[in-house]
Amino acid sequence: MMKYQKIAIKIIFGVSLLSCIMTGCTRENHTPVETELETQGIKLELDTTQSITTENITTGILSYSRYKEEINLKIDDNFIQTIDNISVNADIITEDYDFDGYDDIFIAETKGSPRGIYYHYDTLTGKFVLWEELNQFGWKLEIQDNQTLLMICYDYYGSTHTIYHWNDAKLMPEKFIDFYFKDDYEVADYYQYLDYENKLLYSRKLFKPDSNTCIKKIDYPIYFEVQENTIAIMKNNAIIQTIETINLLELVKNLEEHLEELKKTTPVEGGIQAPEKYLETYDYNFDGYDDLFIPASLSGTRTGVFYYFNPDTEQFELWEELNQISVALYPESKSKQLTAYCFETSGMNIYTYQWNEQMTHLNLVKTESSYETDN
């Protein structure tokens, strides 16, 4: 069933705009504060104020107690400050996030949430101050053995892992791994950051689902960068083709604004994906090469433009046959069929197509309808 995860989410998104990205992904298997601290070897002293104590050779003995929406901090049993406006059940984690020898603090928005606020220990004042550098992320970071920090975000497509390192007082991205499901595989795309914003896709690995067995590795595969009215097709940090298209960035921005407005009246979870996530690459003609669908709409029935990959020229070319349909299609490798989902106010129509023997024309072979009915 995992091969249909991506399709299922696009269907859900078309109906109710329930897409998600880093700004809205949820942390799986989050550890409660007591267990989290125990795994770090931190001594717990719980009372009615939920006092928790951790000892750091440099910082001293840091203890904090919670009462309603505030926490009181002490070092070596000396009161130093109060932090208020804290969720009653929020997780509180102490770690030396910048490896300076002093414990810092991460306070989650709510219990189990990966979102939160960082406080840095200021050795000059002996107090914890809001940490602007880490609060620009506002996301839980995990310390790695080689003095790097790992940020893990989950969405309905899979998960992303970003590794950061410190450069003076600035946190710099180093590597980025995008895990997602596609067809019959779990895919891992490995990127190396070239600078703060630009990254190079240097490897793609295909795994059997629920297994660590890599069955295929591709060095320097093709990837995409979305610009205002252009999509750059990239390989090994070089542009091999550009496609003039609609302003996908503007579509994503409009969708984000619509979703934020919807959240005011509807309990919608999730947020917006990176623009490249909305490009769809599938092997629509089953020739062994991924083709490209560029959406012209991001909600409801997804319309757009198809391009097939020409292996002789290594270019994507306009696809006249599929552009007669102009609706997002999802291939089924075993049956060699393509499926389109078209949404209406009260339901949707599902169309199934199959190639002729010459693989030059798509024939409609099945139509299904699914509509809500009044009880």
N, C-alpha and C positions, 0 to 999 in steps of 0.2 A: 504493500500500500504506500510505502514511502515515495515511490516514483511519482505519485499523484499529489504529493504535498504542495508543490509549487502551483499546480493547476487549481487545487482546492482553494488555496488562499486567494488566487486571483478572482475566483468566483465569489468568495466571501467579500472581498474588497469591492467588487463591482456592485454588490447589493448594498453594503453598509459602511463602506470606507474603512474597514478594519484592517489596514496595513500597519506595519511597524518598522522602526529602525532603531538605531542606537538611542535616540531620544525617547523611545518608548518601549524598549525591550525589557523583559523581566528576568531576574537572576534565578536560575534553577537551583534547587537543593541548598538554599541559603542557610547558613548555620546560625542558630540562635546565639546571642551574645555570650551566654555561659559556656557553651560548647566551643565557640570560636576562641575565647580566651584560654580555655583549658588546653586546646591544641597548641597554644603558644607557650605553655608552661607557666601561665599566670595564676597566682594564688587568688582564690575567691573568698571574700568575707561578706556574706550576704546577711543583711538585717532588714528591718522594715523599710529602710530608705534605699535598699538595694546597693549597698556599698561594695565596690569592687577595687581590688588593690593589685597593682603590678609594680615590680621592682626593676629598675634599670640602673646599671652601675654608674652611668654618667648623670642621668636625670635625678636619681634618687628614688624614693618610694612614692609613686604617684597613686593616689586614691581619689575616687570620685563617688559621690552618692547622689541618688536621684530623688527628687521630690516633686511630684506633679510634672510641670513642664520646664523644670530647670535642673541643672546638675551643678554641684559644688565640688571644686577641685582643690586637692591638697597635695603638697610635696613634702615628704618627711613629716607628715602630720601638721604641716603649717598651711593654713588656708591661703590660697592665692587668687582665686576668682570664681565667679558664677557665670555660667552660660545658660541663657534662658531661651524661651520659645522652642523647646525641644519636645518632640512627640513623646508621649508617656511611655510607649513601648519601643521607642527607637533603639536600634542596635548601636552600641558604642564600642569602637575598636581602637586600640592603641598600637601603633607601629612606628618604626623609624623610617619614614617614607623617603627621606632625602639622604639617609645613610651618614648623618653627621654625628651619630652617637646619642641623640636625644629622641625620646619618644614623642610622637605627634598623635593627633586624635582625628578619627573619622566618625562623624555622627550621621547615621542614616536618617532619611526623611521619616520612615516608619519601619516597624519591625519587618525584616526580611527584604527591605528595598535596597537595590544597589545604588540608588541616588542618595546624595548626602552632601555634607559640608565638611571641609577639612580645616583643622586648626594646627598651625605650626608653632613649635616651642621656640620662643625668642629668648636666647641666652642673655641678652642685655637687660631685659625687663623681668625675666623669670616668669613670664606669662605666656599663655597660648593666644595667638592672634590669627584672625582669618587669613587663609592661605590663598592669595589671588591666583597663583600659578596653577594649583590643583583644582581650585573651584571653578576654573573655566571649563573643566571637564564635568565636575560634579558627580563623578561616578566612582564606584568602589574599585580600587587598584589592589593587586596582589603582588607581594614582593617575591622576586625570583632570586636564585642563588648567586647570580653574577651581577648583583647590584643593578638590576633592571626592574621595571614595573610592568605588570601585565593587566590589561583591561579586557574583560570578556563580556560580550554582549550577545544576547540570544534574540532571534526573531523567528517568524514562521518559516523562513527559508532555511535557517540553520543557525550559525553563529559566526561571530568575527572575533579574532584575537589580535590585539595590537600591543606590541612590545615597545616600551619607552626607555630612554636612558637620560641621565642628567647631563646637561652641558652648562656648567656654572649653575645659575639658579633657574634655568629654563629646561622644561621637560621636552625632549625631542623624540619624535617617532622613529623607530628603527626598523621594525618589521611588521608586516600585516598579513594575517592568514584568514581567508574567507572560506568557511565550510558551508556547503549547501548540498541539497539533493538534486540530482538531475538524471532523468531516465531511470536506469537500474542501478545507479551508483551514488555513493557519497563522494563529493568532489572537494578537494582542498586546493585553493589557489594561493601561492606563496609570493608575496610582494616584498621588495626591498625599497625603503624610502631613499630617494635621491636628495631631497631637501624636506622642508617642513610640510609641503603640500603634495609634491610630485613623487610618484612611486612607480617602480618597474615590476611587472609580472614576469618572474623568472622561471617558475615551475608550476605545473598542474599535475596532481596525482588523483587517480581514480581508485576508490576503495570499494570492496564489497560492503553493503550495508551491515551495520552491527558487527563489523570486523575491522581489525587493523591490517588486513591483508591488502597491500597495494597491488593492483592488477595491471596498472598502466601508468607511465610517467611521461609527461610531455615537457620538454625544455623550451622555454621562450614561446609560449603559445600566443595567439592573437588575443588582444583585449581592446577595450574601448575607453575613450575619454569624451565626455559630453561637454560641448561648449555652447555658446548662445544659439546659433543657427547652424551649427556644424557638429558632426560626430567624427572624431578622429579614430581611425582604425590603427592600432599600435602593435608593434612587435619589436621586442628587445630595445625599447625606449625610442624607436624610430617610427615616424608616421608613414605608413605604407599606402594609405588611402584616406580621403576625406569625403564625407557625404553631406551635401547641403540638405537641411531638413527644417522642420518646424522648431520653434524655440522650446525644447524640452525642459530647459531650466525654468522657463516661465510657467509651463504646465505644472511642474513640481511645486513651484511657489504658490500658484493658485490653489492647488490641491491642499497644501499645508494650511493656507488661510481658511479654506472651507472646513477642514477637519477641526481647526481650533474653534471656529464658530459653532460647529456641531457639538463639540464637547461641552459647550455652555448649557445645553439642554438635554444631552444624551450621554450616558455613561460609556463613552467610547475609549477603549484602550488602544495604545499604539500611536505611531506617528508616521513620519515620512522616510522613505528609503533614499539612499544616494541616487542621483539621476541615472547612473549606469545600471542600477538594479532593475530599471523599468524596460531596458532593452531585452528582447527575448532572442535567444539563440538555440535553435533546434535543427535537427537534420530532417527537414520537411520532405525531401525526396529520397531519403534513405540511401544516399550515395556514400556515406561515411564522413561527410563534412557538415559542420554546423552552418546553417544559414542564419539570416537576420530579419527580425521584425522590429520596426521602429514605430512605437505607438503614437497616435495623434490624439488620443484621449486616455485618461488614467483612471476613470471610474465608469461604472456601468459597462456597456458593451464596448470592448476595446477595439477601436478601429485603428488602422495604420497602414504602413507600406512594407512590403516584403522585398528582400534582396536575397538572391541565391549566391552561394560561394562558388566561384569558378576556380578549380584547382590549377588549371593551366596558367592563368594570369595572376592567381592569388589575390583576386579582387572580388568585391561584392557587386553584383549587377542587378538592376531592376528586374523583377519577376512578374512578367505580364500575366501569367496564368493565375498565380495566387492573388495578385492585386485586383482581379475581378471579384474576389471574395472580400478582400480588404478588412477582414475581421480576424483577430488573433486565433491561431490554430495550434492544436496540441497533438503531436504525433504519438502513435502507439506502434512500437517497433515490431511486435509479434504479428499483428493483423495488417500492418502497413496502411493504417488508416489515420486520417486527421479529423479532429473534432473541434467545432466552434461552438461557443456559448454566447447566445444573444439574449440580453436582459430586457424585460419590459417591466412596467409598474407592478404587476401582480405575479410575475413569475419569469420563466425563461424558456427559450427554444434551444434545443441541442441538435446540431447538424453534423452528420458524419459523412466524410468524403473518402474516396479511394482513387488511387492513380490507375490509369489504363495500363495496358501491358507495355506500351512504349514510354511510359512515365512522362508523357507530354500534356496530359489533360486530367483534371480532377472531376470525378463523377460523384454526385450526391447519391448516397446509397441508403441513408436513413435519416428520419426526422422524428424528434421526440419533443414533447412539451411538458412543462411542469409549472402549474399555476396554483396559487392559493385559492381556497374556496371558503365561503362564509359558512360557519357552523349553524 
